[in-house]
Amino acid sequence: MPKSTVRKKKTYAPPPDVRATSAAASKKPSPMWVPALAVGLILFGIAWLVVFYLSEQAYPVASWKYWNLAVGFGAMVASLGILSRWR
């Protein structure tokens, strides 16, 4: 039985005008304060929640009651938002 011919597929190459204006090539790396701020916010949020629970909801701000949870978790969510922009 005769053997069929094997076809070679061409590899994809973007058009030259797209290659020249690549978005990845024009982006610069983030400054060092971006990950430092994110780690700081995570540690701040965890510390806020730990103090709130260990003080039996008397500290950091007693009049805020359960809004202290929003401050702690909000700081951690804000750090995730910052880390999503990190390159």
Z-matrix of the N, CA and C atoms (Angstrom, degrees):
N
C 1 1.445
C 2 1.534 1 107.97
N 3 1.326 2 119.03 1 136.54
C 4 1.462 3 120.97 2 -178.10
C 5 1.531 4 111.11 3 -71.06
N 6 1.303 5 115.26 4 148.03
C 7 1.461 6 121.51 5 -179.26
C 8 1.530 7 109.12 6 -89.36
N 9 1.352 8 115.96 7 136.48
C 10 1.463 9 119.47 8 -179.05
C 11 1.526 10 110.43 9 -76.92
N 12 1.300 11 115.74 10 154.33
C 13 1.456 12 119.77 11 179.90
C 14 1.525 13 109.83 12 -79.07
N 15 1.294 14 116.44 13 145.32
C 16 1.460 15 122.32 14 -179.35
C 17 1.527 16 108.09 15 -94.20
N 18 1.319 17 115.19 16 128.67
C 19 1.461 18 119.90 17 179.07
C 20 1.517 19 109.37 18 -95.01
N 21 1.299 20 116.04 19 135.96
C 22 1.465 21 120.68 20 176.57
C 23 1.522 22 108.67 21 -98.64
N 24 1.332 23 114.71 22 132.51
C 25 1.457 24 119.51 23 177.52
C 26 1.522 25 108.80 24 -87.33
N 27 1.320 26 114.82 25 142.23
C 28 1.451 27 119.67 26 176.94
C 29 1.525 28 108.76 27 -78.07
N 30 1.314 29 116.25 28 142.68
C 31 1.459 30 119.83 29 176.24
C 32 1.523 31 108.86 30 -77.18
N 33 1.308 32 114.93 31 145.97
C 34 1.466 33 120.15 32 -178.35
C 35 1.518 34 110.14 33 -73.71
N 36 1.298 35 116.64 34 133.00
C 37 1.459 36 123.40 35 173.08
C 38 1.516 37 107.20 36 -130.45
N 39 1.317 38 117.94 37 123.61
C 40 1.456 39 119.25 38 -179.82
C 41 1.528 40 110.91 39 -65.04
N 42 1.323 41 116.95 40 154.17
C 43 1.462 42 119.84 41 178.40
C 44 1.536 43 111.09 42 -59.47
N 45 1.308 44 118.05 43 152.93
C 46 1.465 45 120.44 44 -175.86
C 47 1.525 46 113.77 45 -61.09
N 48 1.335 47 118.66 46 -33.84
C 49 1.463 48 119.51 47 -179.19
C 50 1.530 49 111.38 48 -70.19
N 51 1.315 50 118.17 49 -30.31
C 52 1.464 51 121.47 50 177.38
C 53 1.519 52 110.11 51 -75.42
N 54 1.303 53 117.09 52 -39.08
C 55 1.454 54 122.12 53 -178.87
C 56 1.529 55 111.53 54 -63.51
N 57 1.312 56 117.74 55 -37.03
C 58 1.461 57 121.22 56 -175.98
C 59 1.525 58 111.79 57 -71.48
N 60 1.320 59 118.76 58 -31.98
C 61 1.458 60 121.52 59 -176.84
C 62 1.524 61 111.18 60 -107.30
N 63 1.288 62 115.78 61 40.28
C 64 1.456 63 119.69 62 -178.89
C 65 1.527 64 110.09 63 -65.08
N 66 1.338 65 116.46 64 133.89
C 67 1.461 66 121.22 65 -179.11
C 68 1.518 67 111.16 66 -69.84
N 69 1.307 68 117.81 67 -32.79
C 70 1.459 69 120.87 68 -178.80
C 71 1.524 70 111.33 69 -67.99
N 72 1.307 71 117.86 70 -32.12
C 73 1.455 72 120.71 71 -179.08
C 74 1.522 73 111.57 72 -74.76
N 75 1.326 74 118.72 73 -26.59
C 76 1.458 75 121.19 74 -176.38
C 77 1.527 76 112.68 75 -87.93
N 78 1.326 77 119.48 76 -14.19
C 79 1.465 78 121.83 77 -178.69
C 80 1.521 79 110.23 78 -81.41
N 81 1.315 80 114.31 79 137.70
C 82 1.456 81 120.45 80 179.06
C 83 1.525 82 108.85 81 -98.98
N 84 1.324 83 117.99 82 156.62
C 85 1.463 84 119.13 83 176.71
C 86 1.533 85 111.19 84 -67.38
N 87 1.307 86 115.67 85 154.17
C 88 1.456 87 121.08 86 -178.62
C 89 1.520 88 110.87 87 -70.52
N 90 1.338 89 116.47 88 153.10
C 91 1.457 90 119.25 89 175.01
C 92 1.528 91 111.05 90 -68.11
N 93 1.316 92 116.66 91 162.71
C 94 1.468 93 121.18 92 -176.14
C 95 1.525 94 113.34 93 -66.98
N 96 1.337 95 117.76 94 -20.83
C 97 1.457 96 118.66 95 -177.64
C 98 1.524 97 112.17 96 -73.26
N 99 1.320 98 118.86 97 -17.64
C 100 1.472 99 120.92 98 -178.29
C 101 1.528 100 111.32 99 -65.80
N 102 1.345 101 120.06 100 -55.34
C 103 1.473 102 117.44 101 177.99
C 104 1.522 103 112.34 102 -68.70
N 105 1.341 104 117.34 103 -30.53
C 106 1.474 105 119.26 104 178.81
C 107 1.527 106 110.41 105 -65.50
N 108 1.321 107 117.23 106 -42.11
C 109 1.462 108 120.81 107 177.58
C 110 1.517 109 111.36 108 -64.28
N 111 1.334 110 116.69 109 -40.86
C 112 1.468 111 120.36 110 -179.53
C 113 1.526 112 110.93 111 -64.01
N 114 1.318 113 116.94 112 -45.03
C 115 1.473 114 120.03 113 178.60
C 116 1.525 115 110.08 114 -64.64
N 117 1.331 116 116.54 115 -39.51
C 118 1.464 117 120.20 116 177.01
C 119 1.517 118 112.76 117 -61.20
N 120 1.329 119 116.86 118 -41.63
C 121 1.466 120 120.30 119 178.14
C 122 1.522 121 112.13 120 -66.85
N 123 1.323 122 116.55 121 -37.80
C 124 1.470 123 119.25 122 177.36
C 125 1.524 124 109.99 123 -63.32
N 126 1.331 125 116.70 124 -47.07
C 127 1.467 126 120.34 125 -179.82
C 128 1.530 127 111.37 126 -64.98
N 129 1.327 128 117.02 127 -38.68
C 130 1.465 129 120.77 128 177.58
C 131 1.526 130 110.76 129 -62.65
N 132 1.327 131 117.19 130 -45.00
C 133 1.462 132 120.82 131 -179.75
C 134 1.515 133 112.40 132 -64.04
N 135 1.324 134 116.06 133 -42.52
C 136 1.471 135 119.41 134 178.54
C 137 1.522 136 110.60 135 -65.06
N 138 1.336 137 116.62 136 -44.00
C 139 1.471 138 120.12 137 179.58
C 140 1.527 139 110.97 138 -62.54
N 141 1.322 140 116.78 139 -40.81
C 142 1.475 141 120.92 140 179.20
C 143 1.526 142 110.36 141 -60.79
N 144 1.324 143 116.97 142 -45.28
C 145 1.462 144 120.61 143 -179.47
C 146 1.524 145 111.94 144 -68.26
N 147 1.315 146 117.77 145 -39.12
C 148 1.469 147 121.08 146 179.54
C 149 1.523 148 110.01 147 -64.13
N 150 1.332 149 117.27 148 -45.76
C 151 1.465 150 120.54 149 178.68
C 152 1.521 151 110.05 150 -62.83
N 153 1.315 152 117.75 151 -39.82
C 154 1.466 153 121.41 152 -179.41
C 155 1.522 154 111.21 153 -62.61
N 156 1.324 155 116.97 154 -43.72
C 157 1.465 156 119.55 155 -178.92
C 158 1.519 157 112.82 156 -76.25
N 159 1.328 158 117.79 157 -40.46
C 160 1.465 159 119.72 158 -178.00
C 161 1.522 160 112.38 159 -70.65
N 162 1.325 161 118.22 160 -27.11
C 163 1.463 162 120.73 161 178.87
C 164 1.523 163 111.75 162 -87.44
N 165 1.299 164 117.10 163 9.58
C 166 1.464 165 123.14 164 -178.27
C 167 1.527 166 111.30 165 55.73
N 168 1.320 167 115.27 166 45.11
C 169 1.455 168 125.94 167 174.03
C 170 1.528 169 113.32 168 67.04
N 171 1.342 170 117.37 169 25.64
C 172 1.463 171 121.09 170 177.36
C 173 1.525 172 112.06 171 -96.92
N 174 1.307 173 117.74 172 -27.87
C 175 1.468 174 122.58 173 179.82
C 176 1.510 175 108.38 174 -124.15
N 177 1.238 176 124.47 175 166.04
C 178 1.452 177 133.73 176 -7.20
C 179 1.526 178 113.24 177 -68.08
N 180 1.324 179 120.80 178 -38.90
C 181 1.464 180 121.77 179 177.72
C 182 1.528 181 106.61 180 -130.07
N 183 1.337 182 115.96 181 107.48
C 184 1.466 183 120.34 182 -173.90
C 185 1.531 184 112.31 183 -67.22
N 186 1.318 185 117.40 184 -33.63
C 187 1.472 186 119.74 185 -176.50
C 188 1.527 187 112.54 186 -71.79
N 189 1.341 188 117.97 187 -17.52
C 190 1.461 189 120.87 188 179.45
C 191 1.518 190 112.58 189 -79.32
N 192 1.310 191 117.28 190 -17.04
C 193 1.462 192 124.34 191 -177.94
C 194 1.522 193 111.06 192 49.95
N 195 1.319 194 118.28 193 -117.16
C 196 1.465 195 120.41 194 -175.05
C 197 1.527 196 113.51 195 -81.25
N 198 1.315 197 118.27 196 -3.68
C 199 1.465 198 119.72 197 173.12
C 200 1.520 199 111.10 198 -68.70
N 201 1.343 200 116.50 199 -15.87
C 202 1.466 201 119.75 200 173.52
C 203 1.527 202 110.75 201 -61.16
N 204 1.316 203 116.67 202 -32.63
C 205 1.461 204 120.02 203 176.35
C 206 1.522 205 110.56 204 -65.50
N 207 1.326 206 116.36 205 -39.04
C 208 1.464 207 119.84 206 178.79
C 209 1.523 208 110.85 207 -64.68
N 210 1.320 209 117.66 208 -36.53
C 211 1.468 210 120.44 209 178.59
C 212 1.528 211 110.00 210 -65.70
N 213 1.326 212 117.29 211 -47.33
C 214 1.465 213 120.71 212 -178.99
C 215 1.512 214 112.88 213 -64.02
N 216 1.319 215 116.34 214 -49.89
C 217 1.458 216 119.48 215 -179.75
C 218 1.528 217 111.51 216 -70.92
N 219 1.326 218 117.11 217 -32.17
C 220 1.463 219 120.57 218 177.42
C 221 1.518 220 111.92 219 -63.86
N 222 1.328 221 116.74 220 -38.21
C 223 1.471 222 120.04 221 177.28
C 224 1.525 223 110.29 222 -64.66
N 225 1.316 224 117.17 223 -40.01
C 226 1.470 225 119.59 224 179.72
C 227 1.528 226 111.88 225 -70.16
N 228 1.329 227 117.58 226 -37.10
C 229 1.464 228 120.60 227 177.46
C 230 1.528 229 110.10 228 -68.57
N 231 1.329 230 117.02 229 -37.49
C 232 1.463 231 120.28 230 177.00
C 233 1.523 232 110.69 231 -62.31
N 234 1.331 233 117.09 232 -37.29
C 235 1.463 234 119.62 233 178.29
C 236 1.530 235 110.84 234 -66.12
N 237 1.314 236 117.37 235 -34.95
C 238 1.469 237 119.42 236 175.99
C 239 1.524 238 111.02 237 -65.74
N 240 1.319 239 116.68 238 -37.50
C 241 1.455 240 120.07 239 176.19
C 242 1.520 241 112.04 240 -64.12
N 243 1.317 242 116.77 241 -39.02
C 244 1.466 243 120.77 242 177.06
C 245 1.511 244 110.74 243 -67.50
N 246 1.326 245 117.05 244 -42.00
C 247 1.467 246 120.13 245 -178.79
C 248 1.525 247 111.91 246 -68.39
N 249 1.318 248 118.27 247 -23.40
C 250 1.462 249 119.30 248 177.57
C 251 1.526 250 111.79 249 -69.85
N 252 1.315 251 118.06 250 -19.54
C 253 1.468 252 123.15 251 178.60
C 254 1.526 253 112.45 252 -94.18
N 255 1.335 254 117.11 253 -4.68
C 256 1.467 255 121.43 254 -175.44
C 257 1.518 256 110.31 255 -74.08
N 258 1.345 257 117.06 256 133.26
C 259 1.462 258 121.87 257 177.20
C 260 1.490 259 110.14 258 -116.95
